[in-house]
Amino acid sequence: MKRLILGILIAGSLLVGSGQAAFAAQTDNFTITKFDAEYLLGRDGENRSTLAATWRITANFPPNQNHGIAPIFVRNYDGHSTSFSIKSVTDERGASLKHSWNGNELRIGDKDTYVRGEKTYIIKFTQRDVTKHYKDTGRDEFYWDVIGNEWRVSMENVRVSMKLDRSLQAAQRGELFCYVGRYGSTKRCDVSGDKGETVTNVRRLNRREGITMAVGFNSGTFAEYQESLVERLIKIWAMVQIPASILAVILMIWCSWRYRRLFGRKNELKPIPPEYLPPNQASVLASAYILKKYDALMVKGSAKVAQMLDLAVRHYIKLYEMKKTSFFRPVQYEIEIVKDLKELRSEECEIVSDMFGSSMPNPGQRLNLKKLQNSISYAARTRDDD
């Protein structure tokens, strides 16, 4: 049963995939029967180049295959924006047509409606900063793919008209050149007209073929591209985003770590070391003695040291570090009696009196423990200690 279901799913996916492939192929089966492009190259008040264009495209569609056309425009040139602006998208009767952008591709048509037969599209748009100064030729040049070179359908009866504003006609250097074919082609196309208007006609273009026009002008005819305030702000914003994103990631990691430290259960899950207080009715020495009698292995370390630390915790004595440990000598400590020792138990008094001598030390007395290291009298006094 499982194999049957799997086979049905695989077969269905293959059918769907083949259907999608067929649909994708069919959407480019139409032909552009006429393409008329008119351009006007001029200058604005800042002497920056301007370009106004009108495309009239007539296409013949088979039934139930296409929703419209999708021309691709040059909206960025020489690494900068051309301030591309669509003025209108209409049919031959002037009725507005639905359109939307997908990158540099302008999709014209209704996604829910198929087109069939002959359909005309009229696109009007403007651009700016479409020229460039070439140092090797010493002049300003307009070099443009006037109908694009990414069309996925063939074209017939292509006509391109290039007009120059009157203010540019005297600055033109040399004739206008026209190239036809795929990207990078050097095949020339015929042009007619004068400096005011030049026209080229191409009877047929195959898929991904286009037309390029080039014309030169005196150096300084056009002002160089200048970033607008909005473009500068966008560039600054983009540059700020990189360090800001890195900082945000670091801050997020730190906040997460801080939250886990403050509110997480990491500390709760750590092992808790057992801590014990000596019995109220017995000293540390007595407790160690009893425990040692029960199990000698359970008593680790020095009971006397533990007793001295207990007295320091109870504020009967103070321990001072006089010299830190080094390669040549061990650390040295000094004891100071802080308050009267008469309140202590006998074994506690004995351990202190053995250190200071036979008499009970008074508050304020101090003793450097180094003196006890090789003291024969101290060894004799502690001989009876268990």
C-alpha positions in Angstrom: 0.0 0.0 0.0 2.8 2.4 0.9 4.6 1.7 -2.4 1.3 2.4 -4.3 0.9 5.7 -2.5 4.6 6.6 -3.1 4.2 5.8 -6.8 1.1 8.0 -7.1 2.9 10.9 -5.5 6.0 10.6 -7.7 3.8 10.3 -10.8 1.8 13.3 -9.7 4.9 15.4 -9.1 6.3 14.5 -12.5 3.0 15.5 -14.2 2.9 18.8 -12.3 6.6 19.5 -13.1 6.1 18.8 -16.8 3.0 21.0 -16.8 4.9 23.8 -15.2 7.8 23.4 -17.7 5.3 23.4 -20.6 3.6 26.5 -19.2 6.9 28.3 -18.8 7.8 27.5 -22.4 4.4 28.6 -23.7 4.5 32.0 -22.0 7.3 33.0 -24.5 5.6 31.7 -27.6 4.2 35.1 -28.7 5.9 37.4 -31.3 6.4 41.1 -31.2 5.2 42.2 -34.7 6.2 45.8 -34.3 8.5 47.8 -31.9 8.7 51.6 -32.3 11.1 53.4 -29.8 11.5 57.1 -29.8 14.2 58.8 -27.7 14.9 62.5 -26.9 18.4 63.2 -25.5 18.7 66.5 -23.7 20.1 68.5 -20.7 18.5 69.9 -17.6 19.3 73.1 -15.8 22.4 71.5 -14.2 23.7 70.4 -17.6 23.1 66.8 -16.6 21.9 64.5 -19.4 18.2 63.6 -19.6 16.5 61.0 -21.7 12.7 60.9 -22.5 11.5 57.7 -24.3 8.3 56.3 -25.7 8.0 52.6 -26.6 5.1 51.4 -28.7 5.1 47.6 -28.7 2.6 45.5 -30.7 2.5 41.8 -29.9 0.5 38.8 -31.3 -0.5 36.3 -28.6 -1.8 32.8 -28.9 -4.9 32.0 -26.8 -4.7 31.2 -23.1 -1.0 31.3 -22.7 0.2 34.8 -21.7 -0.8 37.5 -19.3 1.2 40.3 -21.0 4.8 41.4 -21.7 7.7 41.9 -19.4 10.4 44.3 -20.8 13.6 44.7 -18.9 15.0 48.3 -18.5 18.4 49.7 -17.9 17.7 51.6 -14.6 21.4 51.8 -13.4 24.3 53.0 -15.5 28.0 53.2 -14.8 27.4 52.2 -11.2 24.8 54.8 -10.3 21.0 55.3 -10.6 19.5 56.9 -13.6 16.4 58.2 -11.7 14.2 56.0 -13.9 10.6 57.1 -13.8 7.6 55.6 -15.5 5.2 58.2 -16.8 2.5 56.0 -18.2 1.7 52.5 -19.3 -1.3 52.4 -21.6 -2.9 50.6 -24.6 -3.4 52.1 -28.0 -6.6 53.8 -26.8 -4.9 55.5 -23.9 -6.4 53.1 -21.2 -4.0 52.5 -18.3 -2.7 49.0 -17.9 -1.8 47.1 -14.8 2.0 46.9 -14.2 4.4 46.0 -11.4 8.2 45.8 -11.0 10.3 42.6 -10.5 13.8 43.9 -10.2 14.5 45.7 -13.6 11.6 43.8 -15.2 8.4 45.6 -15.8 5.5 43.2 -15.8 2.6 44.6 -17.8 -0.8 42.7 -17.6 -3.3 41.1 -15.3 -2.1 37.8 -13.7 -5.7 36.6 -13.6 -6.4 37.4 -17.3 -5.0 35.9 -20.5 -4.4 38.1 -23.5 -4.9 36.8 -27.1 -4.5 38.2 -30.6 -2.9 41.5 -31.3 -2.2 43.8 -28.3 -0.4 47.2 -28.2 1.5 48.6 -25.2 2.7 52.2 -25.0 5.3 52.9 -22.3 6.6 56.4 -21.5 9.5 56.9 -19.2 12.3 59.3 -18.4 15.9 58.9 -17.2 18.8 61.1 -16.1 22.6 60.9 -16.1 22.7 58.6 -19.1 26.1 59.8 -20.5 29.7 59.3 -19.6 33.0 61.0 -20.1 35.6 58.7 -21.7 39.2 59.8 -21.0 40.6 57.7 -23.9 38.5 59.5 -26.5 38.4 62.9 -24.6 34.7 63.3 -25.1 31.3 62.7 -23.6 29.3 59.8 -25.0 25.8 58.4 -25.1 26.1 54.6 -25.4 22.7 52.9 -24.9 20.9 49.6 -25.4 17.8 51.3 -26.8 15.5 48.3 -26.7 17.4 46.1 -24.2 19.0 42.8 -25.1 17.1 40.4 -22.8 13.9 39.9 -24.7 12.9 36.2 -24.6 10.8 36.5 -27.8 11.6 37.4 -31.4 10.7 40.8 -33.0 9.8 42.1 -36.4 9.7 45.6 -37.8 11.8 47.3 -35.2 12.3 51.1 -35.6 14.3 53.3 -33.3 14.4 57.1 -33.5 17.0 59.2 -31.7 16.4 62.9 -31.4 18.9 65.4 -30.0 17.8 68.5 -28.2 18.7 71.7 -30.1 21.2 72.7 -27.4 23.2 69.4 -28.1 23.3 69.4 -31.9 26.2 71.8 -32.1 28.1 69.9 -29.5 27.9 66.5 -31.4 31.2 65.1 -32.5 31.1 62.6 -35.4 28.2 60.5 -36.6 25.8 58.3 -34.6 26.8 54.6 -34.6 24.3 51.7 -34.5 25.0 48.1 -33.6 22.6 45.1 -33.8 22.7 41.6 -32.4 23.5 39.9 -29.1 25.3 41.7 -26.2 28.8 42.8 -27.3 28.0 42.5 -31.1 29.9 44.8 -33.4 27.6 44.3 -36.4 26.6 47.7 -37.7 23.0 48.6 -38.6 22.0 51.2 -41.1 20.9 54.7 -40.0 19.3 57.6 -41.8 18.6 61.2 -41.0 20.7 64.2 -39.8 22.2 65.5 -36.5 18.7 66.5 -35.3 17.2 63.0 -35.6 18.6 59.6 -36.6 16.4 56.6 -37.4 17.3 52.9 -37.8 15.0 50.2 -39.0 15.6 46.5 -38.4 13.3 43.9 -40.0 13.9 41.1 -37.5 15.6 40.4 -34.2 15.9 36.9 -32.7 15.6 36.2 -29.0 18.0 38.1 -26.8 19.1 40.3 -29.6 19.0 44.1 -29.4 20.1 47.5 -30.8 22.7 49.8 -29.4 23.2 53.4 -30.3 26.3 55.5 -29.6 27.0 59.2 -30.2 29.8 61.4 -29.0 29.8 65.1 -27.8 32.4 67.7 -26.9 34.0 67.2 -23.5 32.1 69.1 -20.8 28.8 69.0 -22.7 27.2 67.1 -19.8 27.8 67.5 -16.1 28.9 64.5 -14.2 26.5 62.5 -12.1 25.9 63.9 -8.6 24.4 61.9 -5.8 21.1 63.3 -4.5 20.6 63.9 -0.8 18.3 60.9 -0.6 20.9 58.7 -2.3 23.6 59.9 0.1 21.4 59.2 3.1 20.6 55.7 1.7 24.3 55.0 1.2 25.1 56.2 4.8 22.2 54.2 6.2 23.5 51.1 4.3 27.1 51.6 5.7 25.8 52.0 9.2 23.8 48.8 9.0 26.9 46.6 8.8 28.4 47.6 12.2 25.0 48.1 13.7 24.0 44.6 12.7 27.3 43.2 14.2 26.7 45.2 17.4 23.1 44.0 17.5 24.2 40.4 17.3 26.8 40.9 20.0 24.3 42.7 22.2 21.7 40.0 21.7 24.2 37.3 22.6 25.2 39.2 25.7 21.5 39.8 26.8 20.7 36.1 26.3 23.8 35.1 28.4 22.8 37.7 31.0 19.2 36.5 31.1 20.3 32.9 31.6 22.6 33.9 34.4 20.0 35.9 36.2 16.8 34.0 35.5 17.9 30.6 34.2 18.4 27.4 36.2 22.1 27.0 35.5 23.0 27.9 39.0 20.3 25.7 40.4 21.5 22.7 38.6 25.1 23.0 39.8 26.1 20.5 42.5 25.8 21.9 46.1 28.8 21.2 48.2 27.8 19.9 51.7 28.7 22.3 54.6 28.6 21.3 58.2 28.8 23.3 61.4 30.4 21.9 64.6 27.9 20.7 67.3 26.9 23.4 69.8 28.1 21.4 72.8 31.5 20.3 71.3 34.5 22.0 69.9 36.1 21.3 66.5 38.9 19.5 68.3 36.5 17.3 70.3 34.4 16.6 67.2 37.5 15.6 65.2 38.7 13.3 68.0 35.4 11.5 68.2 35.2 11.1 64.4 38.7 9.9 64.2 38.0 7.2 66.8 35.0 6.1 64.7 36.7 6.2 61.3 40.2 7.6 61.0 39.9 7.9 57.2 37.0 10.4 57.5 39.2 13.0 59.2 41.3 14.8 56.6 43.7 17.7 57.3 44.8 19.3 60.6 42.2 19.5 63.4 44.3 22.3 65.0 44.2 24.4 61.9 40.4 23.9 61.6 40.1 24.9 65.3 42.1 28.1 64.8 39.9 29.0 61.8 36.9 28.4 64.0 38.2 30.8 66.6 38.8 33.4 63.9 35.3 33.0 62.6 34.0 33.4 66.2 36.1 36.6 66.5 38.4 35.4 69.3 41.5 35.7 67.2 42.7 37.4 64.0 45.0 35.8 61.4 47.3 38.1 59.4 49.3 37.2 56.3 52.7 38.7 57.0 54.6 37.4 54.0 53.3 35.8 50.8 54.6 32.5 49.6 57.5 32.5 47.2 59.9 30.0 45.6 62.3 30.4 48.6 60.0 30.5 51.6 56.5 29.5 52.6 53.7 32.0 53.6 54.0 33.4 57.1 51.0 34.2 59.4 50.6 36.0 62.7 47.9 35.5 65.3 46.4 38.3 67.4 44.1 37.7 70.4 41.0 39.8 70.0 38.9 39.2 73.1 39.1 37.3 76.4 39.6 33.5 76.0 38.1 32.6 79.4 34.8 31.8 77.7 36.3 29.1 75.6 36.3 25.4 76.4 39.3 23.9 78.0 40.7 22.2 74.9 40.3 25.4 72.9 42.1 27.4 75.6 44.8 24.7 75.7 45.6 25.0 72.0 46.0 28.8 72.3 48.0 28.7 75.5 50.4 26.1 74.0 51.2 28.5 71.2 51.8 31.6 73.4 53.4 29.7 76.4 52.2 28.4 79.7 50.1 31.4 80.6 46.7 32.5 78.9 47.4 35.3 76.5 45.5 38.6 76.9 43.6 40.6 74.2 46.1 42.5 72.0 48.9 39.9 72.2 50.3 38.7 68.9 52.4 35.7 67.9 54.2 35.0 64.6 53.7 31.3 63.8 57.1 31.1 62.3 58.5 31.0 65.9 56.7 27.6 66.5 58.2 25.8 63.5 61.4 24.7 65.3 60.4 25.4 68.9 61.4 22.5 71.3 59.3 24.0 74.1 56.2 24.2 71.9 56.7 20.5 70.9 57.0 19.6 74.5 53.8 21.5 75.4 51.8 19.8 72.7 53.1 16.3 73.3 50.1 15.2 75.3 47.6 16.6 72.7 45.5 13.8 71.1 
